[in-house]
Amino acid sequence: MIKDSPNPPSDSQSTDHIFTVLPNLNSETLLANASQDLASVHC
């Protein structure tokens, strides 16, 4: 049984991107979060 998505993608969103980076996010925060994410996947 296929269920409807509660948040279907809008037509304006591109589906060829996996990640979205906010322009006002500083690079130190971005790198810290990426490092934590990769560390959690590695375990």
N, CA, C and O atoms as a CHARMM CRD file, in Angstrom:
* protein
*
  172
    1    1 MET  N      0.84100  -1.17400   0.00000 PROA 1      0.00000
    2    1 MET  CA     0.00000   0.00000   0.00000 PROA 1      0.00000
    3    1 MET  C      0.88600   1.23800   0.00000 PROA 1      0.00000
    4    1 MET  O      1.79300   1.35700   0.82400 PROA 1      0.00000
    5    2 ILE  N      0.62800   2.14900  -0.91200 PROA 2      0.00000
    6    2 ILE  CA     1.39700   3.38500  -1.01100 PROA 2      0.00000
    7    2 ILE  C      0.62900   4.49800  -0.31800 PROA 2      0.00000
    8    2 ILE  O     -0.54300   4.73800  -0.60800 PROA 2      0.00000
    9    3 LYS  N      1.31000   5.17700   0.60700 PROA 3      0.00000
   10    3 LYS  CA     0.68600   6.27700   1.33400 PROA 3      0.00000
   11    3 LYS  C      1.08300   7.60400   0.70900 PROA 3      0.00000
   12    3 LYS  O      2.18600   7.75300   0.18300 PROA 3      0.00000
   13    4 ASP  N      0.16600   8.56900   0.77200 PROA 4      0.00000
   14    4 ASP  CA     0.47500   9.90600   0.29500 PROA 4      0.00000
   15    4 ASP  C      1.49200  10.55800   1.21500 PROA 4      0.00000
   16    4 ASP  O      1.46400  10.35300   2.42900 PROA 4      0.00000
   17    5 SER  N      2.38800  11.34200   0.63700 PROA 5      0.00000
   18    5 SER  CA     3.38200  12.06000   1.42900 PROA 5      0.00000
   19    5 SER  C      2.71800  13.23300   2.13900 PROA 5      0.00000
   20    5 SER  O      1.94100  13.96500   1.52600 PROA 5      0.00000
   21    6 PRO  N      3.01800  13.42400   3.44100 PROA 6      0.00000
   22    6 PRO  CA     2.43000  14.56500   4.14400 PROA 6      0.00000
   23    6 PRO  C      3.00000  15.89000   3.65700 PROA 6      0.00000
   24    6 PRO  O      2.35400  16.92800   3.80000 PROA 6      0.00000
   25    7 ASN  N      4.19600  15.87000   3.08500 PROA 7      0.00000
   26    7 ASN  CA     4.83300  17.08200   2.57500 PROA 7      0.00000
   27    7 ASN  C      5.36400  16.82200   1.16700 PROA 7      0.00000
   28    7 ASN  O      6.57400  16.70800   0.97100 PROA 7      0.00000
   29    8 PRO  N      4.47100  16.72800   0.19500 PROA 8      0.00000
   30    8 PRO  CA     4.95700  16.45400  -1.15700 PROA 8      0.00000
   31    8 PRO  C      5.80400  17.61400  -1.66400 PROA 8      0.00000
   32    8 PRO  O      5.54600  18.76200  -1.30000 PROA 8      0.00000
   33    9 PRO  N      6.80500  17.34700  -2.49200 PROA 9      0.00000
   34    9 PRO  CA     7.64100  18.43600  -3.01400 PROA 9      0.00000
   35    9 PRO  C      6.83400  19.35700  -3.91400 PROA 9      0.00000
   36    9 PRO  O      5.97800  18.91100  -4.67800 PROA 9      0.00000
   37   10 SER  N      7.11900  20.64000  -3.81100 PROA 10     0.00000
   38   10 SER  CA     6.41600  21.59000  -4.66600 PROA 10     0.00000
   39   10 SER  C      7.05300  21.57000  -6.05100 PROA 10     0.00000
   40   10 SER  O      8.16200  21.06500  -6.22900 PROA 10     0.00000
   41   11 ASP  N      6.35500  22.11300  -7.01100 PROA 11     0.00000
   42   11 ASP  CA     6.87200  22.13600  -8.38100 PROA 11     0.00000
   43   11 ASP  C      8.10400  23.03500  -8.51100 PROA 11     0.00000
   44   11 ASP  O      8.91000  22.85000  -9.42300 PROA 11     0.00000
   45   12 SER  N      8.25500  24.01200  -7.60100 PROA 12     0.00000
   46   12 SER  CA     9.36800  24.94800  -7.70300 PROA 12     0.00000
   47   12 SER  C     10.66200  24.37800  -7.15500 PROA 12     0.00000
   48   12 SER  O     11.72800  24.94100  -7.40400 PROA 12     0.00000
   49   13 GLN  N     10.60200  23.26800  -6.40800 PROA 13     0.00000
   50   13 GLN  CA    11.80400  22.67800  -5.84800 PROA 13     0.00000
   51   13 GLN  C     12.48700  21.79100  -6.87400 PROA 13     0.00000
   52   13 GLN  O     11.84100  21.02200  -7.58600 PROA 13     0.00000
   53   14 SER  N     13.80300  21.91400  -6.93400 PROA 14     0.00000
   54   14 SER  CA    14.58100  21.07700  -7.83200 PROA 14     0.00000
   55   14 SER  C     14.85800  19.74100  -7.14600 PROA 14     0.00000
   56   14 SER  O     15.16500  19.70400  -5.95500 PROA 14     0.00000
   57   15 THR  N     14.75000  18.66700  -7.88500 PROA 15     0.00000
   58   15 THR  CA    14.97300  17.33900  -7.30000 PROA 15     0.00000
   59   15 THR  C     16.37400  16.81400  -7.58300 PROA 15     0.00000
   60   15 THR  O     16.69000  15.68000  -7.22200 PROA 15     0.00000
   61   16 ASP  N     17.22700  17.62300  -8.22900 PROA 16     0.00000
   62   16 ASP  CA    18.57200  17.15100  -8.52700 PROA 16     0.00000
   63   16 ASP  C     19.59400  17.53800  -7.45800 PROA 16     0.00000
   64   16 ASP  O     20.79100  17.32400  -7.64500 PROA 16     0.00000
   65   17 HSD  N     19.13300  18.10500  -6.33800 PROA 17     0.00000
   66   17 HSD  CA    20.02000  18.46600  -5.24200 PROA 17     0.00000
   67   17 HSD  C     19.69400  17.63700  -4.00700 PROA 17     0.00000
   68   17 HSD  O     18.52800  17.43600  -3.67000 PROA 17     0.00000
   69   18 ILE  N     20.72300  17.16700  -3.34800 PROA 18     0.00000
   70   18 ILE  CA    20.52600  16.40200  -2.12100 PROA 18     0.00000
   71   18 ILE  C     20.55300  17.32900  -0.91500 PROA 18     0.00000
   72   18 ILE  O     19.76500  17.17100   0.01800 PROA 18     0.00000
   73   19 PHE  N     21.47500  18.31000  -0.94000 PROA 19     0.00000
   74   19 PHE  CA    21.64700  19.21200   0.19100 PROA 19     0.00000
   75   19 PHE  C     21.33500  20.64400  -0.21200 PROA 19     0.00000
   76   19 PHE  O     21.50700  21.03300  -1.36800 PROA 19     0.00000
   77   20 THR  N     20.88100  21.40900   0.74600 PROA 20     0.00000
   78   20 THR  CA    20.68700  22.83800   0.55800 PROA 20     0.00000
   79   20 THR  C     21.46900  23.55400   1.64900 PROA 20     0.00000
   80   20 THR  O     21.30900  23.25100   2.83100 PROA 20     0.00000
   81   21 VAL  N     22.31300  24.50100   1.25800 PROA 21     0.00000
   82   21 VAL  CA    23.10600  25.26400   2.22400 PROA 21     0.00000
   83   21 VAL  C     22.53400  26.66800   2.29200 PROA 21     0.00000
   84   21 VAL  O     22.38700  27.34400   1.27400 PROA 21     0.00000
   85   22 LEU  N     22.21600  27.09400   3.49500 PROA 22     0.00000
   86   22 LEU  CA    21.68700  28.43900   3.68000 PROA 22     0.00000
   87   22 LEU  C     22.80100  29.46600   3.53900 PROA 22     0.00000
   88   22 LEU  O     23.89800  29.25700   4.05900 PROA 22     0.00000
   89   23 PRO  N     22.54500  30.55900   2.85500 PROA 23     0.00000
   90   23 PRO  CA    23.60600  31.54900   2.63400 PROA 23     0.00000
   91   23 PRO  C     24.08500  32.22600   3.91500 PROA 23     0.00000
   92   23 PRO  O     25.22900  32.67600   3.97300 PROA 23     0.00000
   93   24 ASN  N     23.24000  32.31200   4.94400 PROA 24     0.00000
   94   24 ASN  CA    23.63500  33.00100   6.17400 PROA 24     0.00000
   95   24 ASN  C     24.23300  32.06100   7.21900 PROA 24     0.00000
   96   24 ASN  O     24.46000  32.47400   8.35600 PROA 24     0.00000
   97   25 LEU  N     24.48900  30.81300   6.85600 PROA 25     0.00000
   98   25 LEU  CA    25.08700  29.84500   7.77400 PROA 25     0.00000
   99   25 LEU  C     26.60700  29.96600   7.68000 PROA 25     0.00000
  100   25 LEU  O     27.17400  29.88000   6.59000 PROA 25     0.00000
  101   26 ASN  N     27.26800  30.16700   8.82900 PROA 26     0.00000
  102   26 ASN  CA    28.72300  30.34800   8.74600 PROA 26     0.00000
  103   26 ASN  C     29.41600  29.01000   8.52000 PROA 26     0.00000
  104   26 ASN  O     28.89300  27.95600   8.88200 PROA 26     0.00000
  105   27 SER  N     30.59400  29.06800   7.92100 PROA 27     0.00000
  106   27 SER  CA    31.27500  27.84100   7.50500 PROA 27     0.00000
  107   27 SER  C     31.72300  26.99300   8.69300 PROA 27     0.00000
  108   27 SER  O     31.79100  25.76900   8.57200 PROA 27     0.00000
  109   28 GLU  N     32.03000  27.60600   9.83700 PROA 28     0.00000
  110   28 GLU  CA    32.42900  26.82300  11.00700 PROA 28     0.00000
  111   28 GLU  C     31.28400  25.92600  11.48100 PROA 28     0.00000
  112   28 GLU  O     31.49600  24.76000  11.81600 PROA 28     0.00000
  113   29 THR  N     30.08100  26.47500  11.50500 PROA 29     0.00000
  114   29 THR  CA    28.90700  25.69500  11.90000 PROA 29     0.00000
  115   29 THR  C     28.64200  24.58000  10.88800 PROA 29     0.00000
  116   29 THR  O     28.34100  23.44800  11.26800 PROA 29     0.00000
  117   30 LEU  N     28.75300  24.89900   9.62500 PROA 30     0.00000
  118   30 LEU  CA    28.53100  23.90700   8.57500 PROA 30     0.00000
  119   30 LEU  C     29.52200  22.75300   8.68300 PROA 30     0.00000
  120   30 LEU  O     29.13500  21.58800   8.58900 PROA 30     0.00000
  121   31 LEU  N     30.79300  23.07300   8.87900 PROA 31     0.00000
  122   31 LEU  CA    31.80900  22.02500   8.99200 PROA 31     0.00000
  123   31 LEU  C     31.64300  21.19900  10.26500 PROA 31     0.00000
  124   31 LEU  O     31.85700  19.98700  10.24600 PROA 31     0.00000
  125   32 ALA  N     31.26700  21.83900  11.36500 PROA 32     0.00000
  126   32 ALA  CA    31.05800  21.10100  12.61500 PROA 32     0.00000
  127   32 ALA  C     29.90400  20.11600  12.46800 PROA 32     0.00000
  128   32 ALA  O     30.00700  18.96800  12.89800 PROA 32     0.00000
  129   33 ASN  N     28.81000  20.56100  11.86300 PROA 33     0.00000
  130   33 ASN  CA    27.66000  19.67200  11.66400 PROA 33     0.00000
  131   33 ASN  C     27.98100  18.54700  10.69500 PROA 33     0.00000
  132   33 ASN  O     27.57400  17.40600  10.91500 PROA 33     0.00000
  133   34 ALA  N     28.70000  18.85000   9.63400 PROA 34     0.00000
  134   34 ALA  CA    29.07200  17.81800   8.66800 PROA 34     0.00000
  135   34 ALA  C     29.98200  16.78000   9.31900 PROA 34     0.00000
  136   34 ALA  O     29.84200  15.58100   9.07600 PROA 34     0.00000
  137   35 SER  N     30.90300  17.24400  10.13700 PROA 35     0.00000
  138   35 SER  CA    31.80300  16.33300  10.83300 PROA 35     0.00000
  139   35 SER  C     31.04600  15.40100  11.77800 PROA 35     0.00000
  140   35 SER  O     31.32200  14.20200  11.83200 PROA 35     0.00000
  141   36 GLN  N     30.09700  15.95700  12.51700 PROA 36     0.00000
  142   36 GLN  CA    29.28600  15.13400  13.42300 PROA 36     0.00000
  143   36 GLN  C     28.43200  14.13700  12.65100 PROA 36     0.00000
  144   36 GLN  O     28.29000  12.98600  13.06400 PROA 36     0.00000
  145   37 ASP  N     27.86600  14.57300  11.54000 PROA 37     0.00000
  146   37 ASP  CA    27.04300  13.66700  10.72900 PROA 37     0.00000
  147   37 ASP  C     27.87600  12.50400  10.18900 PROA 37     0.00000
  148   37 ASP  O     27.44400  11.35300  10.23700 PROA 37     0.00000
  149   38 LEU  N     29.06400  12.80700   9.67700 PROA 38     0.00000
  150   38 LEU  CA    29.91800  11.75200   9.13600 PROA 38     0.00000
  151   38 LEU  C     30.39500  10.81600  10.23400 PROA 38     0.00000
  152   38 LEU  O     30.50900   9.61000  10.01800 PROA 38     0.00000
  153   39 ALA  N     30.67200  11.35800  11.40000 PROA 39     0.00000
  154   39 ALA  CA    31.11500  10.51400  12.51300 PROA 39     0.00000
  155   39 ALA  C     30.00800   9.55900  12.94400 PROA 39     0.00000
  156   39 ALA  O     30.28300   8.41100  13.29300 PROA 39     0.00000
  157   40 SER  N     28.76900  10.01900  12.92400 PROA 40     0.00000
  158   40 SER  CA    27.67000   9.15600  13.33300 PROA 40     0.00000
  159   40 SER  C     27.40000   8.05300  12.30700 PROA 40     0.00000
  160   40 SER  O     26.94000   6.97000  12.66900 PROA 40     0.00000
  161   41 VAL  N     27.68200   8.32000  11.04700 PROA 41     0.00000
  162   41 VAL  CA    27.49600   7.31400   9.99500 PROA 41     0.00000
  163   41 VAL  C     28.59400   6.26500  10.08300 PROA 41     0.00000
  164   41 VAL  O     28.35500   5.09000   9.80500 PROA 41     0.00000
  165   42 HSD  N     29.79400   6.68200  10.46700 PROA 42     0.00000
  166   42 HSD  CA    30.95300   5.79900  10.50500 PROA 42     0.00000
  167   42 HSD  C     30.80700   4.70200  11.55400 PROA 42     0.00000
  168   42 HSD  O     31.33200   3.60500  11.36200 PROA 42     0.00000
  169   43 CYS  N     30.11200   4.96400  12.65100 PROA 43     0.00000
  170   43 CYS  CA    30.01300   3.99200  13.75600 PROA 43     0.00000
  171   43 CYS  C     29.16100   2.80600  13.44300 PROA 43     0.00000
  172   43 CYS  O     28.99900   1.92200  14.28400 PROA 43     0.00000
